[in-house]
Amino acid sequence: MNLYYMILAGGIGSRMKSPELPKQFLKIGDTPILVRTVRNFEDFGLFRAGVICCPVDWVEYTKATLLEYGISTNNIFIIPGGTNRNNSVKNGCKFLTERFNICDDDVILTHDAVRPFIDSRIIKDNIEAVKEYGACNTVMPVYDSVIRSSTGQFFTEHLHRAELYRVQTPQSFKLFELNNLINSLSESELGEYTDVASIFADRGYRVKLVEGSDVNIKLTTPFDMAVAETVVMNMA
């Protein structure tokens, strides 16, 4: 079994209101978000290779940024992402399966570039879950009461929070299965799904749930950045 990771860094982060840099290159403290994310995977130490899917115009910038912060790119490959998340996953799978001799039991962890506080426990739990079940999704319980509104204006239905979870990443799979499944989808299906674990579930796969972390947050807005600064200060 070989381990791979895929960092999805294809977005531009319009909600972050950063017109000059995609959000994955913004800094928390003195370190870019993407660098913090990649370091957590590299420090785990067991991955054969990693692939980063980023906007096509930022490929060289990504390479330069990693090198600037002391991350060797010998086994990290930076490639253009796709028009949406699932197209980026498809591009990453295509690259890895063409570059390496993929075996049936090889495992890949797919992770948001802007979740820089993933830890080794979550990575390890993902690997173990995929080895046993073939696919897994990192989640956290929902603590607030949750409702559904069909109009966006009025209450439609109360949902039972005991059955609800917030989706995080990594989402992890057997690489061979992921490559086959993502290539079986039409372009409209690739755009319809918001995450790969949902595709696996809809195709009849059992997707094991792995507990995430309260600090494994996705940095989407300026408020999230302020929270991230606080997390970094508390980790120091």
MIDOSE-1310 file (N, C-alpha, C; in nm, 2 decimals, decimal comma, always signed):
residues 236
mnly	+0,08/-0,12/+0,00/+0,00/+0,00/+0,00/+0,09/+0,12/+0,00; +0,06/+0,22/-0,09/+0,12/+0,35/-0,09/+0,02/+0,45/-0,06; +0,07/+0,56/+0,01/-0,01/+0,67/+0,05/+0,02/+0,79/-0,04; -0,09/+0,86/-0,08/-0,08/+0,99/-0,15/-0,17/+1,09/-0,09
ymil	-0,14/+1,22/-0,11/-0,24/+1,32/-0,07/-0,26/+1,42/-0,18; -0,38/+1,48/-0,19/-0,41/+1,57/-0,29/-0,47/+1,70/-0,22; -0,40/+1,81/-0,24/-0,44/+1,94/-0,18/-0,52/+2,02/-0,29; -0,65/+2,05/-0,26/-0,73/+2,12/-0,35/-0,72/+2,27/-0,33
aggi	-0,65/+2,33/-0,41/-0,62/+2,48/-0,40/-0,66/+2,55/-0,52; -0,77/+2,51/-0,58/-0,81/+2,57/-0,71/-0,89/+2,69/-0,70; -0,94/+2,73/-0,58/-1,03/+2,84/-0,57/-0,96/+2,97/-0,56; -1,03/+3,08/-0,58/-0,98/+3,22/-0,57/-1,02/+3,29/-0,45
gsrm	-1,12/+3,24/-0,38/-1,16/+3,29/-0,25/-1,23/+3,43/-0,25; -1,33/+3,44/-0,33/-1,40/+3,57/-0,35/-1,46/+3,62/-0,21; -1,50/+3,53/-0,13/-1,56/+3,57/+0,00/-1,46/+3,62/+0,10; -1,33/+3,59/+0,07/-1,22/+3,64/+0,15/-1,19/+3,79/+0,12
kspe	-1,24/+3,84/+0,01/-1,23/+3,98/-0,03/-1,08/+4,01/-0,04; -1,00/+3,92/-0,10/-0,86/+3,95/-0,12/-0,84/+3,95/-0,28; -0,84/+4,07/-0,34/-0,83/+4,08/-0,48/-0,70/+4,04/-0,54; -0,59/+4,05/-0,46/-0,46/+4,04/-0,52/-0,41/+3,89/-0,51
lpkq	-0,45/+3,82/-0,41/-0,40/+3,68/-0,39/-0,51/+3,59/-0,36; -0,51/+3,47/-0,42/-0,61/+3,37/-0,38/-0,59/+3,34/-0,23; -0,69/+3,30/-0,16/-0,69/+3,29/-0,02/-0,58/+3,19/+0,04; -0,55/+3,09/-0,04/-0,46/+2,99/+0,01/-0,32/+3,05/+0,02
flki	-0,29/+3,16/-0,04/-0,16/+3,23/-0,03/-0,15/+3,34/+0,08; -0,27/+3,37/+0,14/-0,27/+3,47/+0,25/-0,19/+3,41/+0,37; -0,14/+3,50/+0,45/-0,06/+3,45/+0,56/-0,14/+3,45/+0,69; -0,11/+3,34/+0,77/-0,15/+3,34/+0,91/-0,02/+3,36/+0,99
gdtp	-0,01/+3,46/+1,07/+0,12/+3,50/+1,12/+0,22/+3,53/+1,01; +0,33/+3,46/+1,00/+0,42/+3,49/+0,90/+0,43/+3,38/+0,79; +0,33/+3,29/+0,79/+0,33/+3,17/+0,70/+0,21/+3,16/+0,62; +0,22/+3,14/+0,48/+0,10/+3,13/+0,40/+0,02/+3,00/+0,44
ilvr	-0,11/+3,02/+0,42/-0,21/+2,91/+0,46/-0,16/+2,78/+0,39; -0,14/+2,78/+0,26/-0,11/+2,66/+0,19/+0,02/+2,59/+0,25; +0,12/+2,67/+0,28/+0,24/+2,62/+0,34/+0,21/+2,54/+0,47; +0,13/+2,60/+0,55/+0,09/+2,53/+0,68/+0,02/+2,40/+0,65
tvrn	-0,07/+2,40/+0,55/-0,14/+2,28/+0,52/-0,05/+2,17/+0,47; +0,04/+2,20/+0,37/+0,13/+2,11/+0,31/+0,22/+2,05/+0,42; +0,27/+2,14/+0,51/+0,37/+2,09/+0,61/+0,31/+1,98/+0,70; +0,18/+1,99/+0,73/+0,12/+1,89/+0,81/+0,12/+1,75/+0,75
fedf	+0,10/+1,75/+0,62/+0,11/+1,62/+0,54/+0,25/+1,57/+0,53; +0,34/+1,67/+0,50/+0,48/+1,63/+0,48/+0,54/+1,58/+0,62; +0,50/+1,65/+0,73/+0,56/+1,61/+0,86/+0,50/+1,47/+0,90; +0,39/+1,43/+0,85/+0,34/+1,30/+0,88/+0,44/+1,19/+0,84
glfr	+0,50/+1,21/+0,72/+0,62/+1,14/+0,68/+0,60/+1,01/+0,61; +0,48/+0,96/+0,59/+0,46/+0,83/+0,52/+0,40/+0,84/+0,38; +0,39/+0,96/+0,33/+0,33/+0,97/+0,19/+0,43/+0,95/+0,09; +0,40/+0,87/-0,02/+0,49/+0,85/-0,13/+0,50/+0,98/-0,21
agvi	+0,38/+1,05/-0,23/+0,39/+1,18/-0,30/+0,26/+1,26/-0,27; +0,27/+1,38/-0,31/+0,15/+1,47/-0,29/+0,13/+1,55/-0,42; +0,01/+1,59/-0,45/-0,02/+1,67/-0,57/-0,11/+1,79/-0,52; -0,07/+1,90/-0,57/-0,15/+2,03/-0,54/-0,22/+2,07/-0,66
ccpv	-0,35/+2,09/-0,66/-0,42/+2,13/-0,78/-0,46/+2,28/-0,75; -0,40/+2,37/-0,83/-0,41/+2,51/-0,81/-0,46/+2,58/-0,94; -0,50/+2,71/-0,93/-0,53/+2,78/-1,05/-0,41/+2,78/-1,15; -0,44/+2,77/-1,28/-0,34/+2,75/-1,38/-0,24/+2,87/-1,38
dwve	-0,28/+2,99/-1,35/-0,19/+3,10/-1,35/-0,11/+3,11/-1,23; -0,13/+3,02/-1,13/-0,06/+3,03/-1,00/+0,03/+2,91/-0,98; +0,05/+2,82/-1,08/+0,13/+2,70/-1,07/+0,28/+2,74/-1,03; +0,34/+2,83/-1,10/+0,48/+2,87/-1,07/+0,49/+2,94/-0,94
ytka	+0,39/+3,02/-0,91/+0,39/+3,09/-0,78/+0,38/+2,99/-0,67; +0,30/+2,89/-0,68/+0,29/+2,79/-0,58/+0,42/+2,72/-0,56; +0,49/+2,68/-0,67/+0,62/+2,61/-0,66/+0,72/+2,70/-0,58; +0,72/+2,83/-0,62/+0,82/+2,92/-0,56/+0,79/+2,94/-0,41
tlle	+0,66/+2,95/-0,38/+0,62/+2,97/-0,24/+0,67/+2,85/-0,15; +0,64/+2,73/-0,20/+0,68/+2,61/-0,12/+0,84/+2,61/-0,10; +0,91/+2,64/-0,21/+1,05/+2,64/-0,19/+1,10/+2,75/-0,10; +1,03/+2,87/-0,11/+1,07/+2,98/-0,02/+1,06/+2,95/+0,12
ygis	+0,96/+2,86/+0,16/+0,94/+2,82/+0,30/+1,00/+2,69/+0,33; +1,10/+2,64/+0,25/+1,18/+2,53/+0,28/+1,11/+2,39/+0,26; +1,01/+2,39/+0,17/+0,94/+2,26/+0,14/+0,99/+2,21/+0,01; +1,06/+2,09/+0,01/+1,11/+2,04/-0,11/+1,00/+1,99/-0,20
tnni	+1,01/+2,02/-0,33/+0,91/+1,98/-0,43/+0,94/+1,85/-0,50; +1,04/+1,78/-0,45/+1,08/+1,65/-0,52/+0,97/+1,55/-0,54; +0,89/+1,54/-0,43/+0,77/+1,45/-0,44/+0,64/+1,52/-0,42; +0,64/+1,65/-0,45/+0,51/+1,73/-0,45/+0,50/+1,79/-0,59
fiip	+0,39/+1,76/-0,65/+0,36/+1,80/-0,79/+0,25/+1,90/-0,79; +0,28/+2,01/-0,85/+0,18/+2,12/-0,86/+0,13/+2,12/-1,00; -0,01/+2,10/-1,01/-0,07/+2,09/-1,14/-0,19/+2,19/-1,15; -0,23/+2,22/-1,27/-0,35/+2,31/-1,28/-0,48/+2,23/-1,23
ggtn	-0,56/+2,30/-1,16/-0,69/+2,25/-1,11/-0,79/+2,26/-1,23; -0,91/+2,22/-1,20/-1,02/+2,22/-1,30/-1,11/+2,33/-1,28; -1,22/+2,33/-1,35/-1,32/+2,44/-1,34/-1,40/+2,43/-1,22; -1,40/+2,32/-1,15/-1,47/+2,31/-1,02/-1,39/+2,20/-0,94
rnns	-1,44/+2,18/-0,81/-1,37/+2,09/-0,72/-1,35/+1,95/-0,78; -1,45/+1,90/-0,83/-1,44/+1,76/-0,88/-1,36/+1,75/-1,01; -1,36/+1,85/-1,09/-1,26/+1,85/-1,20/-1,12/+1,85/-1,15; -1,10/+1,93/-1,05/-0,96/+1,93/-0,99/-0,92/+1,79/-0,94
vkng	-1,01/+1,72/-0,87/-0,99/+1,59/-0,82/-0,96/+1,50/-0,94; -1,04/+1,51/-1,05/-1,02/+1,43/-1,17/-0,88/+1,46/-1,23; -0,83/+1,58/-1,23/-0,70/+1,62/-1,28/-0,59/+1,55/-1,20; -0,61/+1,56/-1,07/-0,51/+1,51/-0,97/-0,50/+1,36/-0,99
ckfl	-0,62/+1,29/-1,00/-0,61/+1,14/-1,02/-0,54/+1,11/-1,15; -0,57/+1,18/-1,25/-0,51/+1,15/-1,38/-0,36/+1,16/-1,37; -0,32/+1,27/-1,31/-0,17/+1,29/-1,29/-0,11/+1,17/-1,22; -0,16/+1,14/-1,10/-0,10/+1,03/-1,02/-0,11/+0,90/-1,08
terf	-0,22/+0,86/-1,15/-0,23/+0,73/-1,21/-0,13/+0,72/-1,33; -0,10/+0,83/-1,40/-0,01/+0,83/-1,51/+0,13/+0,83/-1,46; +0,16/+0,89/-1,35/+0,29/+0,91/-1,30/+0,34/+0,79/-1,22; +0,25/+0,72/-1,15/+0,29/+0,61/-1,06/+0,22/+0,48/-1,10
nicd	+0,27/+0,37/-1,06/+0,21/+0,25/-1,08/+0,11/+0,22/-0,97; -0,01/+0,25/-0,99/-0,11/+0,25/-0,88/-0,16/+0,11/-0,86; -0,16/+0,07/-0,73/-0,21/-0,06/-0,69/-0,36/-0,05/-0,63; -0,43/-0,16/-0,63/-0,56/-0,16/-0,58/-0,58/-0,11/-0,44
ddvi	-0,48/-0,13/-0,35/-0,49/-0,09/-0,21/-0,43/+0,05/-0,18; -0,38/+0,12/-0,28/-0,32/+0,25/-0,26/-0,43/+0,35/-0,21; -0,39/+0,44/-0,12/-0,48/+0,53/-0,05/-0,45/+0,67/-0,08; -0,55/+0,75/-0,10/-0,53/+0,90/-0,12/-0,62/+0,98/-0,03
lthd	-0,56/+1,08/+0,03/-0,63/+1,17/+0,11/-0,65/+1,30/+0,04; -0,78/+1,35/+0,02/-0,80/+1,47/-0,05/-0,84/+1,58/+0,05; -0,78/+1,70/+0,04/-0,79/+1,79/+0,15/-0,79/+1,93/+0,10; -0,88/+2,02/+0,17/-0,88/+2,16/+0,13/-0,75/+2,23/+0,16
avrp	-0,70/+2,31/+0,07/-0,58/+2,39/+0,10/-0,60/+2,48/+0,21; -0,72/+2,53/+0,23/-0,75/+2,63/+0,34/-0,80/+2,57/+0,47; -0,76/+2,45/+0,49/-0,78/+2,39/+0,63/-0,64/+2,36/+0,68; -0,57/+2,46/+0,73/-0,43/+2,44/+0,77/-0,40/+2,38/+0,90
fids	-0,50/+2,35/+0,98/-0,48/+2,30/+1,11/-0,51/+2,15/+1,13; -0,51/+2,08/+1,01/-0,53/+1,93/+1,02/-0,41/+1,87/+1,10; -0,44/+1,77/+1,18/-0,33/+1,71/+1,26/-0,31/+1,57/+1,23; -0,20/+1,51/+1,28/-0,16/+1,37/+1,25/-0,27/+1,27/+1,29
riik	-0,34/+1,30/+1,40/-0,45/+1,20/+1,44/-0,55/+1,19/+1,33; -0,60/+1,30/+1,28/-0,70/+1,29/+1,17/-0,64/+1,22/+1,05; -0,52/+1,25/+1,01/-0,46/+1,18/+0,90/-0,45/+1,03/+0,92; -0,41/+0,99/+1,04/-0,39/+0,85/+1,07/-0,53/+0,78/+1,07
dnie	-0,63/+0,85/+1,13/-0,76/+0,79/+1,13/-0,82/+0,77/+0,99; -0,80/+0,87/+0,90/-0,84/+0,85/+0,77/-0,78/+0,73/+0,70; -0,65/+0,72/+0,72/-0,58/+0,61/+0,65/-0,63/+0,47/+0,70; -0,65/+0,46/+0,83/-0,70/+0,34/+0,89/-0,84/+0,31/+0,84
avke	-0,93/+0,41/+0,83/-1,06/+0,39/+0,79/-1,07/+0,35/+0,64; -0,99/+0,40/+0,56/-0,99/+0,36/+0,42/-0,93/+0,22/+0,40; -0,83/+0,18/+0,48/-0,78/+0,05/+0,47/-0,89/-0,05/+0,50; -0,98/-0,02/+0,60/-1,09/-0,11/+0,64/-1,21/-0,10/+0,55
ygac	-1,25/+0,02/+0,52/-1,38/+0,04/+0,45/-1,37/+0,09/+0,31; -1,26/+0,14/+0,26/-1,25/+0,19/+0,13/-1,27/+0,33/+0,10; -1,35/+0,40/+0,19/-1,38/+0,54/+0,17/-1,42/+0,60/+0,31; -1,38/+0,72/+0,33/-1,42/+0,79/+0,46/-1,43/+0,94/+0,44
ntvm	-1,50/+1,00/+0,53/-1,53/+1,14/+0,53/-1,51/+1,19/+0,67; -1,43/+1,30/+0,68/-1,41/+1,36/+0,81/-1,52/+1,46/+0,85; -1,58/+1,44/+0,97/-1,70/+1,52/+1,00/-1,69/+1,56/+1,15; -1,78/+1,65/+1,18/-1,80/+1,69/+1,32/-1,95/+1,70/+1,35
pvyd	-1,99/+1,67/+1,48/-2,13/+1,68/+1,51/-2,18/+1,83/+1,50; -2,31/+1,84/+1,47/-2,37/+1,97/+1,47/-2,42/+2,00/+1,61; -2,38/+2,11/+1,67/-2,42/+2,15/+1,81/-2,54/+2,24/+1,81; -2,56/+2,32/+1,71/-2,68/+2,41/+1,71/-2,80/+2,34/+1,66
svir	-2,92/+2,39/+1,70/-3,04/+2,34/+1,64/-3,04/+2,38/+1,49; -3,10/+2,29/+1,41/-3,09/+2,31/+1,26/-3,23/+2,30/+1,21; -3,26/+2,40/+1,12/-3,39/+2,40/+1,05/-3,37/+2,40/+0,90; -3,47/+2,36/+0,82/-3,47/+2,37/+0,68/-3,58/+2,47/+0,64
sstg	-3,54/+2,55/+0,54/-3,64/+2,65/+0,48/-3,64/+2,63/+0,33; -3,75/+2,60/+0,27/-3,76/+2,58/+0,12/-3,76/+2,71/+0,05; -3,78/+2,82/+0,12/-3,79/+2,95/+0,05/-3,68/+3,05/+0,09; -3,61/+3,01/+0,20/-3,51/+3,10/+0,25/-3,56/+3,22/+0,33
qfft	-3,69/+3,22/+0,36/-3,76/+3,32/+0,43/-3,84/+3,27/+0,55; -3,89/+3,15/+0,54/-3,98/+3,10/+0,64/-3,94/+2,96/+0,68; -3,97/+2,92/+0,80/-3,94/+2,79/+0,86/-4,02/+2,69/+0,79; -3,95/+2,58/+0,74/-4,02/+2,47/+0,68/-4,01/+2,34/+0,76
ehlh	-3,90/+2,31/+0,82/-3,88/+2,18/+0,89/-3,77/+2,19/+0,99; -3,79/+2,13/+1,11/-3,69/+2,12/+1,20/-3,61/+1,99/+1,18; -3,48/+1,99/+1,18/-3,40/+1,87/+1,15/-3,34/+1,82/+1,28; -3,32/+1,69/+1,30/-3,27/+1,63/+1,42/-3,12/+1,64/+1,41
rael	-3,06/+1,72/+1,50/-2,92/+1,74/+1,49/-2,83/+1,62/+1,53; -2,90/+1,52/+1,60/-2,82/+1,40/+1,64/-2,78/+1,32/+1,52; -2,85/+1,34/+1,40/-2,83/+1,27/+1,28/-2,75/+1,35/+1,18; -2,71/+1,48/+1,22/-2,64/+1,57/+1,13/-2,50/+1,59/+1,16
yrvq	-2,42/+1,61/+1,06/-2,27/+1,63/+1,08/-2,22/+1,74/+0,99; -2,13/+1,82/+1,03/-2,06/+1,92/+0,95/-1,94/+1,85/+0,88; -1,94/+1,86/+0,75/-1,83/+1,80/+0,67/-1,70/+1,88/+0,67; -1,60/+1,81/+0,70/-1,46/+1,87/+0,69/-1,39/+1,79/+0,58
tpqs	-1,26/+1,81/+0,58/-1,17/+1,72/+0,50/-1,05/+1,69/+0,59; -0,98/+1,58/+0,56/-0,98/+1,50/+0,44/-1,10/+1,42/+0,41; -1,12/+1,39/+0,28/-1,21/+1,28/+0,24/-1,11/+1,19/+0,17; -1,12/+1,06/+0,21/-1,01/+0,97/+0,17/-1,07/+0,84/+0,11
fklf	-0,99/+0,79/+0,01/-1,04/+0,68/-0,07/-0,93/+0,59/-0,12; -0,97/+0,47/-0,17/-0,87/+0,39/-0,25/-0,86/+0,47/-0,38; -0,73/+0,50/-0,41/-0,70/+0,58/-0,53/-0,76/+0,52/-0,66; -0,74/+0,39/-0,67/-0,79/+0,32/-0,79/-0,94/+0,34/-0,81
elnn	-1,02/+0,32/-0,70/-1,16/+0,34/-0,70/-1,20/+0,48/-0,73; -1,13/+0,58/-0,67/-1,16/+0,72/-0,69/-1,14/+0,76/-0,83; -1,03/+0,71/-0,89/-1,00/+0,74/-1,03/-1,11/+0,69/-1,12; -1,15/+0,56/-1,10/-1,25/+0,51/-1,18/-1,39/+0,58/-1,17
lins	-1,42/+0,61/-1,04/-1,55/+0,67/-1,02/-1,56/+0,82/-1,08; -1,45/+0,89/-1,05/-1,46/+1,03/-1,10/-1,46/+1,04/-1,25; -1,40/+0,94/-1,31/-1,40/+0,94/-1,46/-1,53/+0,89/-1,52; -1,61/+0,83/-1,44/-1,74/+0,78/-1,49/-1,85/+0,88/-1,49
lses	-1,82/+1,00/-1,43/-1,92/+1,11/-1,42/-1,92/+1,20/-1,55; -2,04/+1,25/-1,58/-2,05/+1,34/-1,69/-2,01/+1,48/-1,64; -1,99/+1,57/-1,73/-1,95/+1,71/-1,69/-2,06/+1,77/-1,60; -2,18/+1,75/-1,63/-2,29/+1,81/-1,54/-2,29/+1,74/-1,40
elge	-2,26/+1,61/-1,39/-2,25/+1,55/-1,26/-2,13/+1,60/-1,18; -2,02/+1,62/-1,25/-1,90/+1,68/-1,19/-1,93/+1,81/-1,12; -2,01/+1,89/-1,19/-2,05/+2,02/-1,13/-2,16/+2,02/-1,03; -2,23/+1,91/-1,03/-2,35/+1,90/-0,94/-2,31/+1,87/-0,80
ytdv	-2,21/+1,78/-0,78/-2,17/+1,73/-0,65/-2,07/+1,84/-0,59; -2,09/+1,86/-0,46/-2,00/+1,96/-0,39/-1,88/+1,89/-0,32; -1,89/+1,75/-0,31/-1,78/+1,68/-0,25/-1,78/+1,54/-0,30; -1,66/+1,47/-0,30/-1,65/+1,34/-0,36/-1,71/+1,23/-0,27
asif	-1,71/+1,25/-0,14/-1,77/+1,15/-0,06/-1,92/+1,13/-0,09; -1,99/+1,23/-0,13/-2,13/+1,22/-0,16/-2,14/+1,14/-0,29; -2,05/+1,15/-0,38/-2,05/+1,07/-0,50/-2,04/+0,92/-0,47; -1,95/+0,89/-0,38/-1,93/+0,75/-0,33/-2,06/+0,70/-0,27
adrg	-2,11/+0,78/-0,18/-2,24/+0,73/-0,11/-2,35/+0,71/-0,21; -2,37/+0,80/-0,31/-2,47/+0,79/-0,40/-2,45/+0,67/-0,50; -2,33/+0,62/-0,51/-2,30/+0,51/-0,59/-2,30/+0,38/-0,51; -2,35/+0,38/-0,39/-2,37/+0,26/-0,31/-2,25/+0,22/-0,22
yrvk	-2,15/+0,30/-0,22/-2,03/+0,27/-0,13/-2,07/+0,31/+0,01; -2,01/+0,23/+0,11/-2,02/+0,27/+0,25/-1,91/+0,37/+0,28; -1,94/+0,48/+0,33/-1,84/+0,59/+0,36/-1,83/+0,60/+0,51; -1,72/+0,56/+0,56/-1,70/+0,56/+0,71/-1,68/+0,70/+0,75
lveg	-1,74/+0,74/+0,87/-1,72/+0,87/+0,92/-1,61/+0,87/+1,02; -1,52/+0,97/+1,01/-1,40/+0,99/+1,09/-1,42/+1,12/+1,16; -1,39/+1,12/+1,29/-1,41/+1,25/+1,37/-1,30/+1,35/+1,33; -1,34/+1,47/+1,31/-1,25/+1,58/+1,28/-1,21/+1,65/+1,40
sdvn	-1,20/+1,78/+1,39/-1,15/+1,86/+1,50/-1,21/+2,00/+1,50; -1,24/+2,06/+1,61/-1,29/+2,20/+1,61/-1,20/+2,30/+1,55; -1,07/+2,27/+1,55/-0,97/+2,36/+1,49/-0,94/+2,33/+1,34; -1,00/+2,22/+1,29/-0,98/+2,19/+1,15/-1,07/+2,27/+1,06
iklt	-1,07/+2,40/+1,08/-1,16/+2,49/+1,02/-1,12/+2,53/+0,88; -1,22/+2,56/+0,79/-1,19/+2,61/+0,66/-1,19/+2,76/+0,66; -1,09/+2,82/+0,61/-1,07/+2,96/+0,61/-1,14/+3,02/+0,49; -1,25/+3,08/+0,51/-1,33/+3,13/+0,39/-1,35/+3,28/+0,40
tpfd	-1,36/+3,34/+0,52/-1,40/+3,48/+0,53/-1,29/+3,55/+0,61; -1,29/+3,68/+0,61/-1,19/+3,76/+0,70/-1,21/+3,72/+0,85; -1,33/+3,69/+0,89/-1,35/+3,65/+1,03/-1,28/+3,52/+1,06; -1,28/+3,42/+0,96/-1,21/+3,30/+0,98/-1,06/+3,32/+1,00
mava	-1,01/+3,42/+0,92/-0,87/+3,45/+0,94/-0,83/+3,50/+1,08; -0,92/+3,58/+1,13/-0,90/+3,63/+1,27/-0,90/+3,51/+1,37; -0,99/+3,42/+1,35/-0,99/+3,30/+1,43/-0,86/+3,22/+1,42; -0,82/+3,21/+1,29/-0,69/+3,13/+1,27/-0,57/+3,20/+1,34
etvv	-0,57/+3,33/+1,34/-0,46/+3,40/+1,41/-0,46/+3,36/+1,55; -0,58/+3,35/+1,61/-0,59/+3,32/+1,75/-0,55/+3,17/+1,78; -0,58/+3,08/+1,68/-0,54/+2,94/+1,70/-0,39/+2,93/+1,69; -0,32/+3,01/+1,60/-0,18/+3,00/+1,59/-0,11/+3,06/+1,72
mnma	-0,17/+3,16/+1,77/-0,11/+3,22/+1,90/-0,12/+3,12/+2,01; -0,23/+3,04/+2,02/-0,25/+2,95/+2,12/-0,16/+2,82/+2,10; -0,12/+2,80/+1,98/-0,04/+2,68/+1,95/+0,11/+2,71/+1,98; +0,14/+2,84/+1,98/+0,28/+2,88/+2,00/+0,34/+2,84/+2,13
